[in-house]
Amino acid sequence: MQYIQLGKTDLIVSRICFGCWQLSPRFWGKVPLGPWRRAIDRAVELGVNFIDTAGAYGEGYAEECLGDYLKKRKLRDKFFIATKFYWNFKGKARYPETTYAFTISECEDSLRRLKTDRIDLFQIHAWDPLTRPEETAAALARLKQEGKIRWVGVSNLNVEQIAMYRQFIDVECHQPHYNLLAREPEEREFPYCLQHRIGVIPYSPLYRGLLTGKYARDQQFTDSRANYGLYTGRAFHRILDALDELKAIAKPLKLTVAQLAIRWVLTHPAVTSAIVGIKTPEHIESIVPAADAPLPAPTWHQTAEIMQKAREEAEAME
Ligand SMILES: NC(=O)c1ccc[n+]([C@@H]2O[C@H](COP(=O)([O-])OP(=O)(O)OC[C@H]3O[C@@H](n4cnc5c(N)ncnc54)[C@H](OP(=O)(O)O)[C@@H]3O)[C@@H](O)[C@H]2O)c1
């Protein structure tokens, strides 16, 4: 496993981060806990030391499952835990909130669910239109001072929004949506993060599994992916055709298409670690080899061009 410093922090993290969103039944249906727990064990054995979750995943369920298992197996110190706050799901309606009081109470709730005394990276999940950044930052500063969180990160923000928080608190990490089918962060967010030495941990590096190339042409998704354009009909088939082209690039490199997709993400110099959504030990075992030497530049560009063309054509078909 390769390790790398996360931004300017003292966290030396594995380049593969274990993503826990899969324990959100609303999006992923009922994911069996037995294989998921074995995946945690395998992750430790394979040297993965970075794990990403959120209060909102299953409305506390993902954090509870993680906290229970890490406590039972005495694995808390094997991982840097990144979690997020933002969604207020305590009432009937679910809505964004990053007020001072909510930020403090969400941290307390996450600590309780995770059964730990500290969160290594506490991330603002997305932009809250109704709270001034200095208010959220004041709460985060208090949590840092109390030792309840170690570092602050953000997710799903643009450069202006990150800069606004940075006026009031150090932001060490950004978590954007980035993969071969979604390259928007390359334009402004990545140069900004490179300039300010902010770590970058992209989510959905496999485009929620699509970039593994493992699905049959007649695959019917029963989870939330059934609602995404690129997962159905002609658009889905156009992407699968492009993934067949990637197989020819992956093979001489002795990579699977999934590994090529992850290595492609990790080759960008702004990227610290890729957060891969894991359900089974096989998922983590077969993705770890992706964290190796960067792709040669011609291969990186060729891969990008194939998928860019496929995305444009697929979107026109949706
Ligand atoms: N900040 C945010 O707003 C945000 C949003 C989304 C996700 N995230 C984080 O990022 C993580 C990853 O994102 P994601 O779950 O959307 O997408 P992803 O990592 O792109 O895809 C996950 C899916 O890929 C498949 N997969 C994973 N490893 C595999 C392997 N080795 N071989 C074959 N298939 C494999 C599985 O699909 P099957 O289920 O079909 O087997 C899995 O459910 C999440 O768990 C979460 O921690 C953050």
The ligand as a Tripos MOL2 file, in Angstrom:
@<TRIPOS>MOLECULE
LIG
   48    52     1     0     0
SMALL
NO_CHARGES

@<TRIPOS>ATOM
      1 N1        -19.1010   13.6410   -0.0510 N.am      1 LIG1
      2 C1        -20.1200   13.1510   -0.6870 C.2       1 LIG1
      3 O1        -21.1220   13.8340   -0.9750 O.2       1 LIG1
      4 C2        -20.0930   11.6990   -1.0950 C.ar      1 LIG1
      5 C3        -21.0220   11.2180   -2.0370 C.ar      1 LIG1
      6 C4        -20.9270    9.8960   -2.4220 C.ar      1 LIG1
      7 C5        -19.9550    9.0590   -1.8610 C.ar      1 LIG1
      8 N2        -19.0970    9.5320   -0.9160 N.ar      1 LIG1
      9 C6        -18.0570    8.6600   -0.3050 C.3       1 LIG1
     10 O2        -17.2770    8.0490   -1.3260 O.3       1 LIG1
     11 C7        -17.3790    6.6290   -1.2460 C.3       1 LIG1
     12 C8        -17.2950    6.0360   -2.6230 C.3       1 LIG1
     13 O3        -18.2520    6.5700   -3.4950 O.3       1 LIG1
     14 P1        -19.4340    5.6780   -4.1360 P.3       1 LIG1
     15 O4        -19.8420    4.6520   -3.1820 O.co2     1 LIG1
     16 O5        -20.4140    6.6360   -4.6570 O.co2     1 LIG1
     17 O6        -18.8300    5.0690   -5.4470 O.3       1 LIG1
     18 P2        -17.6710    4.1820   -6.0130 P.3       1 LIG1
     19 O7        -16.6010    3.9390   -5.0570 O.co2     1 LIG1
     20 O8        -17.3970    4.8540   -7.2740 O.co2     1 LIG1
     21 O9        -18.4590    2.8270   -6.3160 O.3       1 LIG1
     22 C9        -18.8040    1.9010   -5.3170 C.3       1 LIG1
     23 C10       -19.3380    0.6400   -5.9740 C.3       1 LIG1
     24 O10       -18.3450    0.1170   -6.8490 O.3       1 LIG1
     25 C11       -18.3480   -1.2790   -6.8180 C.3       1 LIG1
     26 N3        -17.0210   -1.7100   -6.3750 N.ar      1 LIG1
     27 C12       -16.2360   -1.1920   -5.3940 C.ar      1 LIG1
     28 N4        -15.0610   -1.8350   -5.3550 N.ar      1 LIG1
     29 C13       -15.0870   -2.7560   -6.3330 C.ar      1 LIG1
     30 C14       -14.1570   -3.7300   -6.7980 C.ar      1 LIG1
     31 N5        -12.9470   -3.8540   -6.2650 N.pl3     1 LIG1
     32 N6        -14.5230   -4.5300   -7.8170 N.ar      1 LIG1
     33 C15       -15.7240   -4.4040   -8.3960 C.ar      1 LIG1
     34 N7        -16.6630   -3.5040   -7.9910 N.ar      1 LIG1
     35 C16       -16.3300   -2.6870   -6.9800 C.ar      1 LIG1
     36 C17       -19.4800   -1.7040   -5.9110 C.3       1 LIG1
     37 O11       -20.6140   -1.8460   -6.7730 O.3       1 LIG1
     38 P3        -21.7440   -2.9720   -6.5190 P.3       1 LIG1
     39 O12       -22.4860   -2.4720   -5.3550 O.co2     1 LIG1
     40 O13       -22.5420   -2.9750   -7.7920 O.co2     1 LIG1
     41 O14       -20.9950   -4.2500   -6.2610 O.co2     1 LIG1
     42 C18       -19.6340   -0.4950   -5.0080 C.3       1 LIG1
     43 O15       -20.9100   -0.3800   -4.4450 O.3       1 LIG1
     44 C19       -18.6700    6.3730   -0.4590 C.3       1 LIG1
     45 O16       -18.7250    5.1150    0.1650 O.3       1 LIG1
     46 C20       -18.6290    7.5290    0.5280 C.3       1 LIG1
     47 O17       -17.7590    7.2200    1.6040 O.3       1 LIG1
     48 C21       -19.1450   10.8450   -0.5540 C.ar      1 LIG1
@<TRIPOS>BOND
     1     1     2 1
     2     2     3 2
     3     2     4 1
     4     4     5 ar
     5     4    48 ar
     6     5     6 ar
     7     6     7 ar
     8     7     8 ar
     9     8     9 1
    10     8    48 ar
    11     9    10 1
    12     9    46 1
    13    10    11 1
    14    11    12 1
    15    11    44 1
    16    12    13 1
    17    13    14 1
    18    14    15 2
    19    14    16 1
    20    14    17 1
    21    17    18 1
    22    18    19 2
    23    18    20 1
    24    18    21 1
    25    21    22 1
    26    22    23 1
    27    23    24 1
    28    23    42 1
    29    24    25 1
    30    25    26 1
    31    25    36 1
    32    26    27 ar
    33    26    35 ar
    34    27    28 ar
    35    28    29 ar
    36    29    30 ar
    37    29    35 ar
    38    30    31 1
    39    30    32 ar
    40    32    33 ar
    41    33    34 ar
    42    34    35 ar
    43    36    37 1
    44    36    42 1
    45    37    38 1
    46    38    39 2
    47    38    40 1
    48    38    41 1
    49    42    43 1
    50    44    45 1
    51    44    46 1
    52    46    47 1
@<TRIPOS>SUBSTRUCTURE
     1 LIG1         1 GROUP 0 **** ****
